[in-house]
């Protein structure tokens, strides 16, 4: 029987669950994914059935095992990740009370405003983050006000990855990073906050014990082994939020290191030896002990790219990936600046630096000279400018960087990577593998001592492409960035008027 030589990372994404098996040197042995459905019962709502997550795990894990050779006893350890803030509520019988409210759900806007009026500065002081509809605290205030019977039944609150992991172990715990992501914890002490929970009347007894992301929290049970094809008794490591393990898996292991995630939304993250509580930034503890990662974010990235493809480029019968490739070729053949065409990616409002849900997307400067390639290039440049906006918030708080790693589906575009290097004036590096399931697998290795410490896992990360900023294009895009910002400022009042006009319809 071969000795255990594989690490399994399981990531619950917004649209699918992915399982990745890696060797101890970081090379990929097998991976598989399975879709997860999202429902929107009302405008702005985003919900999932947690049992869909378990069914997806029971499909993806054996498929990944089969690609890795099919021997379950080769798996040395497992860890998990998922989006922060998303919660699962159980009653005393262990039944799920209602669908999970996702991180991108916007229903708790009024509750967010109420919490800000009540205790805005105090929430930031304790939680190191500002209330907005992404966070669990205002979501649970919405629950209390709109579904009081469900609120009263709550016996346990799980964060998403913890509920999924409990299907494997039967345990009830969370890690510090996900605890901070609920906005119900005291970020200063690493414990649950009676004061923050008291703002919404939340029962403290429903909250799980807080452990470290690398801690072993159990083993695969016999029942879970039968359902997933794993071996009973495999060590299970707690895990943490997807962004934490993505940045970790990309190599963000030293202060001043940046990571940009080009996914459905996009983030700019930097590792810091301390938190920087600020109403325009997001602060989390990191996988690296005694360090924090600070985030700014733009709402629409790969989602905007997909929207452009599906709206203007793709016929129903065409393969979506092939259409993306054709769009890339068109953009490559287009000059920097897209001949004066600008794009602002505010298809779903905007976070950093504007924090304005009423901003709207635009293409500005259209002329007869513009063809399909100009629109694709303008989209790449516009999202890059938006990420530059995010970076400027970090720089203003002493958190800049000169090198960044890229993660997410948008990082596949070599042109986009170079545009980012030129717009940001930073070195851009592409890891061979840097998704959340890979980072979770590395964390599983840390948990069982396969790596001496968290930073030692860096040896398993390989960079496969590097892009240096071109001085001439840096100067060109610096002027373009000024124009980008001026257009945004000019159109913002009109965006608000459009919203008011629609409200009257």
NORFENQUI-V759628 format. One record per backbone hydrogen bond with DSSP energy under -1.0 kcal/mol. CO is the residue of the C=O (numbers start at 1). NH is the residue of the N-H. E is the energy in kcal/mol with one decimal. If there is no record, write none. Layout:
CO:NH:E
CO:NH:E
This chain:
6:76:-3.5
7:22:-2.4
8:79:-2.0
9:20:-2.6
10:81:-2.1
11:18:-2.8
15:36:-2.7
16:13:-2.7
17:34:-2.1
18:11:-2.9
19:32:-2.1
20:9:-2.8
21:29:-3.2
21:30:-1.6
22:7:-2.7
23:26:-2.2
27:23:-2.8
30:21:-3.4
32:19:-3.0
34:17:-2.8
39:47:-2.6
42:45:-2.3
44:106:-3.3
46:102:-2.6
47:39:-2.9
48:100:-2.4
49:52:-2.0
50:54:-1.4
51:55:-2.2
52:56:-2.3
53:57:-2.3
54:58:-2.3
56:60:-3.1
57:61:-2.2
59:63:-1.2
60:64:-2.5
61:65:-2.5
62:66:-2.3
63:67:-1.7
64:68:-1.3
65:70:-3.2
66:69:-1.2
71:74:-1.9
72:75:-1.6
74:5:-1.7
74:6:-2.3
77:8:-2.5
78:237:-3.5
79:10:-2.1
80:240:-1.6
81:12:-2.5
82:242:-2.3
86:160:-2.3
88:158:-3.0
89:97:-2.9
90:155:-3.2
90:156:-1.9
91:94:-2.0
95:91:-2.0
100:48:-1.6
102:105:-1.5
106:109:-1.1
108:112:-2.4
109:113:-2.2
110:114:-2.0
111:115:-2.4
112:116:-2.2
113:117:-2.3
114:118:-2.1
115:119:-3.0
116:120:-1.7
119:123:-2.7
120:124:-1.9
121:125:-2.3
122:126:-2.3
123:127:-3.1
124:128:-1.8
126:187:-2.1
132:135:-2.1
135:139:-1.3
136:140:-2.8
137:141:-1.5
138:142:-2.2
139:143:-1.8
140:144:-2.2
141:145:-2.0
142:146:-2.3
143:147:-2.8
147:151:-2.2
148:152:-2.2
156:90:-2.4
158:88:-2.7
159:162:-1.2
159:163:-1.9
160:164:-2.1
161:165:-2.4
162:166:-2.0
164:167:-1.1
165:168:-1.6
165:169:-1.5
166:170:-2.2
168:221:-2.4
174:211:-2.9
175:179:-2.0
176:180:-2.5
177:181:-1.6
179:182:-1.3
180:183:-1.5
182:137:-1.7
184:193:-2.4
186:190:-2.4
191:186:-3.6
193:197:-2.3
194:198:-2.0
197:200:-1.2
197:202:-2.7
203:206:-1.6
204:207:-1.8
206:157:-2.6
209:174:-2.4
211:176:-1.2
212:215:-1.8
213:239:-2.6
215:238:-2.8
218:236:-2.8
220:233:-2.8
221:225:-2.4
222:226:-2.1
223:227:-1.7
224:228:-2.0
225:229:-2.1
231:234:-1.2
234:220:-1.8
235:78:-1.8
236:217:-2.6
241:245:-1.9
242:246:-2.5
243:247:-2.5
244:248:-1.8
245:249:-3.1
246:250:-1.5
247:252:-2.7
248:251:-1.2
251:253:-2.0
254:257:-1.7
257:271:-1.7
258:405:-2.1
259:269:-2.9
260:407:-2.2
261:267:-1.3
262:410:-2.6
263:302:-3.1
264:301:-2.4
264:303:-1.3
265:263:-1.7
266:298:-2.6
267:261:-2.1
268:296:-2.1
269:259:-2.2
270:294:-2.4
271:256:-2.1
272:292:-3.1
278:281:-1.3
282:295:-2.9
284:293:-2.7
288:291:-1.2
291:286:-2.6
292:272:-3.4
293:284:-2.0
294:270:-1.5
295:282:-2.6
296:268:-2.8
297:352:-1.6
298:266:-2.5
301:305:-2.0
302:306:-2.7
303:307:-2.1
304:308:-2.4
305:309:-2.2
306:310:-3.0
307:311:-2.2
308:312:-2.3
309:313:-1.9
309:314:-2.4
315:318:-1.8
319:323:-1.8
320:324:-2.0
321:325:-2.1
322:326:-2.1
323:327:-2.5
324:328:-2.3
325:329:-1.9
326:330:-1.8
327:331:-2.3
328:332:-2.4
329:333:-1.5
331:334:-1.6
335:338:-1.9
337:340:-1.4
342:364:-2.7
344:346:-1.2
344:362:-1.4
345:347:-1.1
346:349:-1.2
350:356:-1.6
351:354:-1.2
351:355:-3.8
356:350:-1.4
356:359:-1.3
362:344:-1.8
364:342:-2.8
367:370:-2.0
371:375:-1.2
372:376:-1.7
373:377:-2.5
374:378:-2.8
375:379:-1.7
376:380:-2.3
377:381:-2.7
378:382:-3.0
379:383:-2.5
380:384:-1.8
381:385:-2.6
382:386:-2.1
383:387:-2.2
384:388:-1.9
385:389:-2.3
386:390:-1.7
387:391:-2.5
388:392:-2.4
389:393:-1.2
390:394:-1.4
391:395:-2.9
392:396:-2.2
394:397:-1.3
394:399:-2.4
395:398:-1.9
402:427:-2.8
403:258:-1.7
404:429:-2.6
405:260:-2.8
407:262:-3.2
408:411:-1.4
409:412:-1.6
410:413:-1.5
413:417:-2.1
414:418:-1.9
415:419:-2.5
416:420:-2.5
417:421:-1.9
418:422:-2.2
419:423:-3.1
420:424:-2.6
421:425:-1.4
421:426:-1.2
427:404:-2.7
428:467:-2.9
429:406:-1.9
430:464:-3.0
430:465:-1.0
435:439:-2.0
436:440:-2.7
437:441:-1.9
438:442:-2.3
439:443:-2.1
440:444:-2.0
441:445:-1.8
442:446:-2.0
443:447:-2.3
444:448:-1.2
445:450:-2.5
446:449:-1.2
454:457:-1.1
455:458:-1.8
456:459:-1.6
457:460:-2.1
458:461:-1.8
462:432:-3.5
465:430:-2.7
467:428:-2.7
470:474:-2.8
471:475:-2.0
472:476:-2.0
473:477:-3.0
474:478:-1.7
475:479:-1.4
476:480:-1.7
477:481:-2.5
478:482:-1.3
479:483:-1.8
480:484:-2.8
481:485:-2.3
482:486:-2.3
483:487:-2.7
484:488:-2.0
485:489:-2.4
486:490:-2.0
487:491:-2.2
488:492:-1.9
491:495:-2.6
492:496:-1.9
493:497:-1.8
494:498:-2.5
495:499:-2.1
496:500:-2.2
497:501:-2.5
498:502:-2.5
499:503:-2.1
502:505:-1.0
